[in-house]
Amino acid sequence: DFESDLCPDLSPESGQESHFTMSPQAAVLFADACGLSDSVLERVLSDQELCRLSFRLGAEWEAILMDLGLPAEAVFRCRSDHSLSTQAAALSGLVLWRRSRGRSATARRLLQSLQAVGVHESVLGEVLTPPSS
């Protein structure tokens, strides 16, 4: 399909935290709401998963990257380098975030930023739940 054609395999790599924090109780509610286990939420997303997520984001991709702690200059560079494709700009930023944060670039951290900018948690749930054949 179109998405898999545009989502090749890429690879992972610590820095400042976002202003968004979550209590342990809220984190449990998040995991319950999107149906993801702790083991899934604690892992770093693959290139394929970041690519699938980039297809599901709209104009909010910039706010998500800022909440994840990417500097405004880096977000601007992603936008200008990929001015014809929101998906490519979002993917570029997500990969940059993962490389800059290493093991702390978890699905849980991404879920927090998605929620902070008003993206429903099911978006990440769809990305992390393998499609049934």
N, CA, C and O atoms as a GROMACS GRO file, in nm:
protein
  532
    1ASP      N    1   0.082  -0.120   0.000
    1ASP     CA    2   0.000   0.000   0.000
    1ASP      C    3   0.086   0.126   0.000
    1ASP      O    4   0.208   0.118   0.018
    2PHE      N    5   0.025   0.240  -0.020
    2PHE     CA    6   0.092   0.369  -0.032
    2PHE      C    7   0.180   0.398   0.089
    2PHE      O    8   0.294   0.441   0.076
    3GLU      N    9   0.124   0.374   0.208
    3GLU     CA   10   0.197   0.402   0.331
    3GLU      C   11   0.324   0.318   0.341
    3GLU      O   12   0.430   0.371   0.376
    4SER      N   13   0.317   0.188   0.313
    4SER     CA   14   0.436   0.105   0.325
    4SER      C   15   0.540   0.139   0.218
    4SER      O   16   0.659   0.120   0.241
    5ASP      N   17   0.497   0.188   0.103
    5ASP     CA   18   0.592   0.232   0.001
    5ASP      C   19   0.674   0.351   0.050
    5ASP      O   20   0.792   0.363   0.017
    6LEU      N   21   0.612   0.439   0.127
    6LEU     CA   22   0.679   0.560   0.173
    6LEU      C   23   0.745   0.545   0.309
    6LEU      O   24   0.807   0.640   0.357
    7CYS      N   25   0.733   0.430   0.372
    7CYS     CA   26   0.787   0.410   0.507
    7CYS      C   27   0.896   0.303   0.506
    7CYS      O   28   0.872   0.191   0.552
    8PRO      N   29   1.014   0.335   0.456
    8PRO     CA   30   1.122   0.237   0.458
    8PRO      C   31   1.177   0.221   0.599
    8PRO      O   32   1.143   0.298   0.688
    9ASP      N   33   1.261   0.121   0.619
    9ASP     CA   34   1.326   0.107   0.750
    9ASP      C   35   1.443   0.204   0.760
    9ASP      O   36   1.524   0.210   0.668
   10LEU      N   37   1.454   0.285   0.873
   10LEU     CA   38   1.563   0.381   0.899
   10LEU      C   39   1.644   0.328   1.022
   10LEU      O   40   1.682   0.212   1.009
   11SER      N   41   1.687   0.407   1.167
   11SER     CA   42   1.745   0.344   1.290
   11SER      C   43   1.765   0.433   1.416
   11SER      O   44   1.788   0.552   1.393
   12PRO      N   45   1.759   0.384   1.572
   12PRO     CA   46   1.763   0.475   1.688
   12PRO      C   47   1.898   0.527   1.744
   12PRO      O   48   2.004   0.475   1.710
   13GLU      N   49   1.891   0.654   1.848
   13GLU     CA   50   1.994   0.708   1.938
   13GLU      C   51   1.938   0.788   2.058
   13GLU      O   52   2.015   0.838   2.140
   14SER      N   53   2.067   1.234   2.488
   14SER     CA   54   1.951   1.243   2.584
   14SER      C   55   1.936   1.388   2.611
   14SER      O   56   2.036   1.458   2.596
   15GLY      N   57   1.845   1.434   2.643
   15GLY     CA   58   1.823   1.575   2.634
   15GLY      C   59   1.717   1.625   2.727
   15GLY      O   60   1.680   1.558   2.824
   16GLN      N   61   1.667   1.743   2.698
   16GLN     CA   62   1.571   1.812   2.784
   16GLN      C   63   1.432   1.750   2.778
   16GLN      O   64   1.391   1.694   2.677
   17GLU      N   65   1.363   1.763   2.888
   17GLU     CA   66   1.227   1.711   2.897
   17GLU      C   67   1.127   1.819   2.860
   17GLU      O   68   1.158   1.938   2.867
   18SER      N   69   1.012   1.778   2.822
   18SER     CA   70   0.905   1.871   2.789
   18SER      C   71   0.845   1.930   2.916
   18SER      O   72   0.871   1.883   3.027
   19HIS      N   73   0.767   2.034   2.897
   19HIS     CA   74   0.698   2.096   3.010
   19HIS      C   75   0.580   2.011   3.055
   19HIS      O   76   0.525   2.035   3.162
   20PHE      N   77   0.542   1.914   2.976
   20PHE     CA   78   0.424   1.832   3.006
   20PHE      C   79   0.465   1.717   3.097
   20PHE      O   80   0.552   1.638   3.062
   21THR      N   81   0.401   1.707   3.214
   21THR     CA   82   0.428   1.595   3.304
   21THR      C   83   0.298   1.525   3.337
   21THR      O   84   0.189   1.582   3.327
   22MET      N   85   0.310   1.400   3.376
   22MET     CA   86   0.191   1.320   3.402
   22MET      C   87   0.210   1.243   3.532
   22MET      O   88   0.317   1.188   3.558
   23SER      N   89   0.106   1.239   3.612
   23SER     CA   90   0.112   1.162   3.736
   23SER      C   91   0.110   1.013   3.702
   23SER      O   92   0.062   0.975   3.595
   24PRO      N   93   0.160   0.929   3.792
   24PRO     CA   94   0.155   0.785   3.767
   24PRO      C   95   0.012   0.734   3.745
   24PRO      O   96  -0.010   0.644   3.665
   25GLN      N   97  -0.084   0.793   3.818
   25GLN     CA   98  -0.224   0.751   3.802
   25GLN      C   99  -0.274   0.786   3.661
   25GLN      O  100  -0.344   0.706   3.598
   26ALA      N  101  -0.240   0.904   3.613
   26ALA     CA  102  -0.282   0.944   3.479
   26ALA      C  103  -0.216   0.856   3.374
   26ALA      O  104  -0.278   0.823   3.272
   27ALA      N  105  -0.092   0.817   3.397
   27ALA     CA  106  -0.022   0.730   3.302
   27ALA      C  107  -0.093   0.596   3.289
   27ALA      O  108  -0.104   0.541   3.180
   28VAL      N  109  -0.141   0.543   3.400
   28VAL     CA  110  -0.215   0.416   3.398
   28VAL      C  111  -0.345   0.434   3.320
   28VAL      O  112  -0.382   0.347   3.241
   29LEU      N  113  -0.414   0.546   3.342
   29LEU     CA  114  -0.537   0.573   3.268
   29LEU      C  115  -0.509   0.584   3.119
   29LEU      O  116  -0.588   0.536   3.037
   30PHE      N  117  -0.398   0.649   3.082
   30PHE     CA  118  -0.360   0.659   2.941
   30PHE      C  119  -0.345   0.522   2.880
   30PHE      O  120  -0.401   0.493   2.774
   31ALA      N  121  -0.268   0.436   2.948
   31ALA     CA  122  -0.243   0.303   2.896
   31ALA      C  123  -0.373   0.226   2.881
   31ALA      O  124  -0.394   0.156   2.781
   32ASP      N  125  -0.462   0.239   2.980
   32ASP     CA  126  -0.592   0.172   2.972
   32ASP      C  127  -0.675   0.226   2.858
   32ASP      O  128  -0.740   0.150   2.786
   33ALA      N  129  -0.674   0.358   2.840
   33ALA     CA  130  -0.758   0.422   2.739
   33ALA      C  131  -0.720   0.378   2.598
   33ALA      O  132  -0.807   0.358   2.514
   34CYS      N  133  -0.591   0.362   2.572
   34CYS     CA  134  -0.553   0.323   2.436
   34CYS      C  135  -0.525   0.174   2.425
   34CYS      O  136  -0.489   0.126   2.317
   35GLY      N  137  -0.540   0.101   2.535
   35GLY     CA  138  -0.526  -0.044   2.531
   35GLY      C  139  -0.384  -0.092   2.509
   35GLY      O  140  -0.364  -0.202   2.457
   36LEU      N  141  -0.285  -0.013   2.547
   36LEU     CA  142  -0.146  -0.052   2.528
   36LEU      C  143  -0.084  -0.095   2.661
   36LEU      O  144  -0.109  -0.033   2.765
   37SER      N  145  -0.006  -0.200   2.657
   37SER     CA  146   0.058  -0.250   2.779
   37SER      C  147   0.177  -0.162   2.815
   37SER      O  148   0.228  -0.086   2.733
   38ASP      N  149   0.221  -0.175   2.941
   38ASP     CA  150   0.339  -0.101   2.986
   38ASP      C  151   0.461  -0.135   2.901
   38ASP      O  152   0.541  -0.048   2.869
   39SER      N  153   0.475  -0.262   2.864
   39SER     CA  154   0.593  -0.301   2.786
   39SER      C  155   0.593  -0.232   2.650
   39SER      O  156   0.700  -0.196   2.599
   40VAL      N  157   0.477  -0.213   2.590
   40VAL     CA  158   0.468  -0.141   2.463
   40VAL      C  159   0.497   0.007   2.484
   40VAL      O  160   0.570   0.067   2.406
   41LEU      N  161   0.440   0.065   2.588
   41LEU     CA  162   0.458   0.208   2.613
   41LEU      C  163   0.601   0.245   2.651
   41LEU      O  164   0.642   0.359   2.632
   42GLU      N  165   0.677   0.150   2.704
   42GLU     CA  166   0.813   0.180   2.748
   42GLU      C  167   0.918   0.159   2.640
   42GLU      O  168   1.036   0.186   2.662
   43ARG      N  169   0.877   0.113   2.524
   43ARG     CA  170   0.978   0.090   2.420
   43ARG      C  171   0.990   0.209   2.325
   43ARG      O  172   0.900   0.292   2.315
   44VAL      N  173   1.103   0.213   2.255
   44VAL     CA  174   1.129   0.316   2.155
   44VAL      C  175   1.063   0.272   2.025
   44VAL      O  176   1.075   0.156   1.986
   45LEU      N  177   0.995   0.364   1.958
   45LEU     CA  178   0.926   0.329   1.834
   45LEU      C  179   1.024   0.305   1.720
   45LEU      O  180   1.129   0.369   1.712
   46SER      N  181   0.988   0.214   1.632
   46SER     CA  182   1.070   0.183   1.514
   46SER      C  183   1.048   0.289   1.407
   46SER      O  184   0.956   0.371   1.417
   47ASP      N  185   1.132   0.287   1.306
   47ASP     CA  186   1.115   0.377   1.192
   47ASP      C  187   0.978   0.356   1.127
   47ASP      O  188   0.908   0.451   1.092
   48GLN      N  189   0.941   0.229   1.113
   48GLN     CA  190   0.813   0.195   1.051
   48GLN      C  191   0.697   0.255   1.130
   48GLN      O  192   0.603   0.310   1.072
   49GLU      N  193   0.703   0.245   1.262
   49GLU     CA  194   0.596   0.299   1.348
   49GLU      C  195   0.592   0.451   1.341
   49GLU      O  196   0.484   0.510   1.336
   50LEU      N  197   0.709   0.515   1.342
   50LEU     CA  198   0.712   0.662   1.331
   50LEU      C  199   0.656   0.705   1.196
   50LEU      O  200   0.586   0.806   1.186
   51CYS      N  201   0.685   0.629   1.094
   51CYS     CA  202   0.632   0.660   0.961
   51CYS      C  203   0.480   0.648   0.959
   51CYS      O  204   0.411   0.736   0.907
   52ARG      N  205   0.429   0.539   1.014
   52ARG     CA  206   0.283   0.523   1.018
   52ARG      C  207   0.217   0.635   1.097
   52ARG      O  208   0.111   0.684   1.060
   53LEU      N  209   0.282   0.677   1.207
   53LEU     CA  210   0.228   0.788   1.286
   53LEU      C  211   0.228   0.917   1.205
   53LEU      O  212   0.132   0.993   1.211
   54SER      N  213   0.334   0.941   1.130
   54SER     CA  214   0.343   1.066   1.053
   54SER      C  215   0.229   1.079   0.953
   54SER      O  216   0.187   1.190   0.920
   55PHE      N  217   0.178   0.966   0.904
   55PHE     CA  218   0.064   0.969   0.812
   55PHE      C  219  -0.065   1.009   0.883
   55PHE      O  220  -0.160   1.053   0.818
   56ARG      N  221  -0.069   0.993   1.014
   56ARG     CA  222  -0.192   1.020   1.090
   56ARG      C  223  -0.194   1.158   1.153
   56ARG      O  224  -0.293   1.197   1.216
   57LEU      N  225  -0.085   1.232   1.138
   57LEU     CA  226  -0.078   1.366   1.197
   57LEU      C  227  -0.111   1.472   1.093
   57LEU      O  228  -0.083   1.456   0.974
   58GLY      N  229  -0.172   1.578   1.140
   58GLY     CA  230  -0.200   1.693   1.054
   58GLY      C  231  -0.114   1.810   1.097
   58GLY      O  232   0.004   1.794   1.128
   59ALA      N  233  -0.175   1.927   1.099
   59ALA     CA  234  -0.104   2.050   1.132
   59ALA      C  235  -0.045   2.048   1.273
   59ALA      O  236   0.045   2.126   1.304
   60GLU      N  237  -0.095   1.959   1.358
   60GLU     CA  238  -0.046   1.955   1.497
   60GLU      C  239   0.094   1.895   1.510
   60GLU      O  240   0.150   1.896   1.620
   61TRP      N  241   0.152   1.844   1.403
   61TRP     CA  242   0.283   1.779   1.412
   61TRP      C  243   0.389   1.872   1.472
   61TRP      O  244   0.475   1.826   1.548
   62GLU      N  245   0.384   2.000   1.439
   62GLU     CA  246   0.483   2.095   1.491
   62GLU      C  247   0.470   2.111   1.643
   62GLU      O  248   0.570   2.112   1.714
   63ALA      N  249   0.347   2.124   1.691
   63ALA     CA  250   0.324   2.139   1.836
   63ALA      C  251   0.368   2.013   1.910
   63ALA      O  252   0.420   2.021   2.021
   64ILE      N  253   0.348   1.897   1.849
   64ILE     CA  254   0.391   1.771   1.911
   64ILE      C  255   0.543   1.769   1.926
   64ILE      O  256   0.595   1.735   2.032
   65LEU      N  257   0.613   1.805   1.819
   65LEU     CA  258   0.759   1.806   1.824
   65LEU      C  259   0.812   1.907   1.926
   65LEU      O  260   0.910   1.879   1.996
   66MET      N  261   0.747   2.022   1.935
   66MET     CA  262   0.788   2.122   2.035
   66MET      C  263   0.765   2.067   2.176
   66MET      O  264   0.849   2.084   2.264
   67ASP      N  265   0.651   2.000   2.197
   67ASP     CA  266   0.623   1.942   2.328
   67ASP      C  267   0.722   1.831   2.362
   67ASP      O  268   0.756   1.810   2.478
   68LEU      N  269   0.769   1.761   2.260
   68LEU     CA  270   0.868   1.655   2.281
   68LEU      C  271   1.006   1.713   2.314
   68LEU      O  272   1.097   1.639   2.351
   69GLY      N  273   1.021   1.844   2.300
   69GLY     CA  274   1.146   1.909   2.337
   69GLY      C  275   1.238   1.945   2.222
   69GLY      O  276   1.350   1.989   2.245
   70LEU      N  277   1.192   1.928   2.097
   70LEU     CA  278   1.274   1.970   1.985
   70LEU      C  279   1.278   2.122   1.980
   70LEU      O  280   1.175   2.187   1.999
   71PRO      N  281   1.394   2.180   1.956
   71PRO     CA  282   1.404   2.326   1.946
   71PRO      C  283   1.325   2.378   1.826
   71PRO      O  284   1.310   2.309   1.725
   72ALA      N  285   1.276   2.500   1.837
   72ALA     CA  286   1.198   2.562   1.729
   72ALA      C  287   1.276   2.561   1.598
   72ALA      O  288   1.218   2.543   1.491
   73GLU      N  289   1.408   2.582   1.605
   73GLU     CA  290   1.490   2.583   1.483
   73GLU      C  291   1.486   2.448   1.412
   73GLU      O  292   1.483   2.442   1.289
   74ALA      N  293   1.487   2.340   1.489
   74ALA     CA  294   1.483   2.206   1.430
   74ALA      C  295   1.348   2.181   1.364
   74ALA      O  296   1.342   2.121   1.256
   75VAL      N  297   1.241   2.226   1.428
   75VAL     CA  298   1.107   2.209   1.370
   75VAL      C  299   1.098   2.291   1.241
   75VAL      O  300   1.043   2.243   1.141
   76PHE      N  301   1.150   2.412   1.243
   76PHE     CA  302   1.150   2.497   1.124
   76PHE      C  303   1.228   2.430   1.010
   76PHE      O  304   1.185   2.432   0.895
   77ARG      N  305   1.342   2.371   1.043
   77ARG     CA  306   1.423   2.302   0.942
   77ARG      C  307   1.347   2.185   0.881
   77ARG      O  308   1.352   2.164   0.760
   78CYS      N  309   1.277   2.109   0.964
   78CYS     CA  310   1.196   1.997   0.911
   78CYS      C  311   1.090   2.049   0.814
   78CYS      O  312   1.068   1.991   0.707
   79ARG      N  313   1.026   2.159   0.853
   79ARG     CA  314   0.921   2.217   0.769
   79ARG      C  315   0.979   2.267   0.637
   79ARG      O  316   0.922   2.242   0.531
   80SER      N  317   1.092   2.339   0.643
   80SER     CA  318   1.148   2.395   0.520
   80SER      C  319   1.212   2.289   0.431
   80SER      O  320   1.206   2.299   0.309
   81ASP      N  321   1.272   2.186   0.492
   81ASP     CA  322   1.333   2.079   0.412
   81ASP      C  323   1.228   1.994   0.341
   81ASP      O  324   1.258   1.931   0.239
   82HIS      N  325   1.107   1.991   0.394
   82HIS     CA  326   1.000   1.907   0.338
   82HIS      C  327   0.874   1.991   0.317
   82HIS      O  328   0.766   1.953   0.360
   83SER      N  329   0.890   2.105   0.252
   83SER     CA  330   0.779   2.200   0.240
   83SER      C  331   0.661   2.147   0.159
   83SER      O  332   0.550   2.200   0.170
   84LEU      N  333   0.682   2.045   0.079
   84LEU     CA  334   0.574   1.992  -0.003
   84LEU      C  335   0.501   1.874   0.060
   84LEU      O  336   0.402   1.824   0.006
   85SER      N  337   0.550   1.827   0.176
   85SER     CA  338   0.490   1.709   0.238
   85SER      C  339   0.487   1.721   0.389
   85SER      O  340   0.590   1.714   0.456
   86THR      N  341   0.367   1.737   0.444
   86THR     CA  342   0.350   1.740   0.589
   86THR      C  343   0.396   1.608   0.648
   86THR      O  344   0.460   1.606   0.753
   87GLN      N  345   0.364   1.498   0.582
   87GLN     CA  346   0.403   1.365   0.631
   87GLN      C  347   0.554   1.353   0.641
   87GLN      O  348   0.605   1.304   0.742
   88ALA      N  349   0.626   1.395   0.538
   88ALA     CA  350   0.772   1.385   0.539
   88ALA      C  351   0.833   1.476   0.644
   88ALA      O  352   0.931   1.439   0.710
   89ALA      N  353   0.778   1.596   0.662
   89ALA     CA  354   0.827   1.689   0.763
   89ALA      C  355   0.806   1.631   0.903
   89ALA      O  356   0.896   1.636   0.987
   90ALA      N  357   0.687   1.576   0.927
   90ALA     CA  358   0.657   1.515   1.057
   90ALA      C  359   0.748   1.396   1.084
   90ALA      O  360   0.801   1.382   1.194
   91LEU      N  361   0.767   1.311   0.984
   91LEU     CA  362   0.855   1.195   0.999
   91LEU      C  363   0.998   1.238   1.029
   91LEU      O  364   1.063   1.182   1.117
   92SER      N  365   1.046   1.336   0.957
   92SER     CA  366   1.181   1.387   0.979
   92SER      C  367   1.198   1.435   1.124
   92SER      O  368   1.298   1.404   1.188
   93GLY      N  369   1.099   1.508   1.174
   93GLY     CA  370   1.104   1.557   1.312
   93GLY      C  371   1.096   1.445   1.414
   93GLY      O  372   1.167   1.448   1.515
   94LEU      N  373   1.010   1.347   1.389
   94LEU     CA  374   0.997   1.235   1.483
   94LEU      C  375   1.126   1.153   1.490
   94LEU      O  376   1.166   1.110   1.598
   95VAL      N  377   1.190   1.131   1.376
   95VAL     CA  378   1.316   1.057   1.373
   95VAL      C  379   1.424   1.138   1.445
   95VAL      O  380   1.505   1.082   1.520
   96LEU      N  381   1.427   1.269   1.422
   96LEU     CA  382   1.523   1.356   1.490
   96LEU      C  383   1.503   1.350   1.642
   96LEU      O  384   1.599   1.342   1.717
   97TRP      N  385   1.376   1.354   1.686
   97TRP     CA  386   1.345   1.342   1.829
   97TRP      C  387   1.397   1.210   1.885
   97TRP      O  388   1.463   1.208   1.989
   98ARG      N  389   1.368   1.101   1.816
   98ARG     CA  390   1.411   0.970   1.865
   98ARG      C  391   1.563   0.961   1.874
   98ARG      O  392   1.617   0.910   1.972
   99ARG      N  393   1.631   1.011   1.773
   99ARG     CA  394   1.778   1.006   1.773
   99ARG      C  395   1.836   1.093   1.884
   99ARG      O  396   1.937   1.056   1.946
  100SER      N  397   1.775   1.207   1.910
  100SER     CA  398   1.828   1.298   2.012
  100SER      C  399   1.798   1.252   2.154
  100SER      O  400   1.870   1.288   2.247
  101ARG      N  401   1.693   1.173   2.172
  101ARG     CA  402   1.654   1.131   2.307
  101ARG      C  403   1.692   0.988   2.340
  101ARG      O  404   1.687   0.948   2.457
  102GLY      N  405   1.729   0.910   2.242
  102GLY     CA  406   1.772   0.772   2.268
  102GLY      C  407   1.663   0.690   2.335
  102GLY      O  408   1.548   0.689   2.290
  103ARG      N  409   1.700   0.622   2.443
  103ARG     CA  410   1.606   0.531   2.511
  103ARG      C  411   1.490   0.602   2.578
  103ARG      O  412   1.390   0.539   2.613
  104SER      N  413   1.501   0.733   2.598
  104SER     CA  414   1.389   0.805   2.661
  104SER      C  415   1.283   0.846   2.558
  104SER      O  416   1.181   0.905   2.595
  105ALA      N  417   1.306   0.816   2.431
  105ALA     CA  418   1.209   0.847   2.326
  105ALA      C  419   1.107   0.733   2.316
  105ALA      O  420   1.100   0.663   2.215
  106THR      N  421   1.030   0.716   2.422
  106THR     CA  422   0.938   0.603   2.432
  106THR      C  423   0.799   0.634   2.377
  106THR      O  424   0.763   0.750   2.355
  107ALA      N  425   0.724   0.529   2.357
  107ALA     CA  426   0.585   0.544   2.315
  107ALA      C  427   0.506   0.621   2.421
  107ALA      O  428   0.418   0.700   2.388
  108ARG      N  429   0.538   0.598   2.548
  108ARG     CA  430   0.468   0.669   2.656
  108ARG      C  431   0.492   0.820   2.645
  108ARG      O  432   0.399   0.900   2.659
  109ARG      N  433   0.617   0.858   2.620
  109ARG     CA  434   0.650   1.001   2.609
  109ARG      C  435   0.578   1.063   2.489
  109ARG      O  436   0.529   1.175   2.497
  110LEU      N  437   0.574   0.990   2.381
  110LEU     CA  438   0.504   1.037   2.261
  110LEU      C  439   0.355   1.050   2.288
  110LEU      O  440   0.292   1.146   2.245
  111LEU      N  441   0.299   0.953   2.358
  111LEU     CA  442   0.157   0.957   2.393
  111LEU      C  443   0.125   1.081   2.475
  111LEU      O  444   0.022   1.145   2.454
  112GLN      N  445   0.213   1.116   2.568
  112GLN     CA  446   0.192   1.236   2.650
  112GLN      C  447   0.186   1.361   2.563
  112GLN      O  448   0.100   1.447   2.585
  113SER      N  449   0.274   1.372   2.466
  113SER     CA  450   0.274   1.490   2.379
  113SER      C  451   0.154   1.491   2.286
  113SER      O  452   0.097   1.598   2.259
  114LEU      N  453   0.114   1.376   2.237
  114LEU     CA  454  -0.007   1.370   2.153
  114LEU      C  455  -0.126   1.422   2.233
  114LEU      O  456  -0.204   1.503   2.184
  115GLN      N  457  -0.139   1.374   2.356
  115GLN     CA  458  -0.249   1.418   2.441
  115GLN      C  459  -0.240   1.567   2.473
  115GLN      O  460  -0.342   1.636   2.476
  116ALA      N  461  -0.119   1.616   2.496
  116ALA     CA  462  -0.099   1.757   2.533
  116ALA      C  463  -0.149   1.852   2.424
  116ALA      O  464  -0.192   1.963   2.453
  117VAL      N  465  -0.142   1.807   2.299
  117VAL     CA  466  -0.187   1.894   2.189
  117VAL      C  467  -0.325   1.855   2.136
  117VAL      O  468  -0.371   1.908   2.035
  118GLY      N  469  -0.390   1.761   2.206
  118GLY     CA  470  -0.529   1.728   2.171
  118GLY      C  471  -0.548   1.618   2.069
  118GLY      O  472  -0.657   1.605   2.013
  119VAL      N  473  -0.445   1.538   2.044
  119VAL     CA  474  -0.460   1.424   1.952
  119VAL      C  475  -0.508   1.305   2.034
  119VAL      O  476  -0.450   1.275   2.139
  120HIS      N  477  -0.611   1.238   1.988
  120HIS     CA  478  -0.668   1.125   2.061
  120HIS      C  479  -0.568   1.011   2.071
  120HIS      O  480  -0.495   0.982   1.976
  121GLU      N  481  -0.564   0.946   2.189
  121GLU     CA  482  -0.467   0.838   2.212
  121GLU      C  483  -0.484   0.720   2.117
  121GLU      O  484  -0.389   0.644   2.097
  122SER      N  485  -0.601   0.704   2.059
  122SER     CA  486  -0.622   0.593   1.966
  122SER      C  487  -0.533   0.604   1.843
  122SER      O  488  -0.505   0.503   1.778
  123VAL      N  489  -0.487   0.725   1.810
  123VAL     CA  490  -0.397   0.743   1.695
  123VAL      C  491  -0.269   0.663   1.718
  123VAL      O  492  -0.223   0.592   1.628
  124LEU      N  493  -0.212   0.674   1.837
  124LEU     CA  494  -0.091   0.598   1.868
  124LEU      C  495  -0.124   0.450   1.882
  124LEU      O  496  -0.045   0.364   1.842
  125GLY      N  497  -0.240   0.420   1.939
  125GLY     CA  498  -0.282   0.281   1.952
  125GLY      C  499  -0.288   0.211   1.817
  125GLY      O  500  -0.248   0.095   1.805
  126GLU      N  501  -0.338   0.282   1.715
  126GLU     CA  502  -0.346   0.224   1.580
  126GLU      C  503  -0.208   0.199   1.523
  126GLU      O  504  -0.186   0.100   1.453
  127VAL      N  505  -0.115   0.287   1.553
  127VAL     CA  506   0.022   0.274   1.502
  127VAL      C  507   0.095   0.157   1.567
  127VAL      O  508   0.171   0.086   1.501
  128LEU      N  509   0.071   0.137   1.697
  128LEU     CA  510   0.144   0.036   1.772
  128LEU      C  511   0.077  -0.100   1.774
  128LEU      O  512   0.136  -0.198   1.820
  129THR      N  513  -0.045  -0.108   1.726
  129THR     CA  514  -0.116  -0.236   1.721
  129THR      C  515  -0.101  -0.291   1.580
  129THR      O  516  -0.150  -0.231   1.485
  130PRO      N  517  -0.033  -0.404   1.567
  130PRO     CA  518  -0.013  -0.459   1.432
  130PRO      C  519  -0.147  -0.490   1.365
  130PRO      O  520  -0.239  -0.540   1.430
  131PRO      N  521  -0.157  -0.460   1.236
  131PRO     CA  522  -0.282  -0.489   1.165
  131PRO      C  523  -0.307  -0.639   1.161
  131PRO      O  524  -0.215  -0.718   1.142
  132SER      N  525  -0.432  -0.677   1.178
  132SER     CA  526  -0.466  -0.820   1.173
  132SER      C  527  -0.477  -0.863   1.028
  132SER      O  528  -0.532  -0.792   0.945
  133SER      N  529  -0.424  -0.981   0.999
  133SER     CA  530  -0.425  -1.030   0.861
  133SER      C  531  -0.547  -1.112   0.832
  133SER      O  532  -0.564  -1.160   0.721
   0.00000   0.00000   0.00000
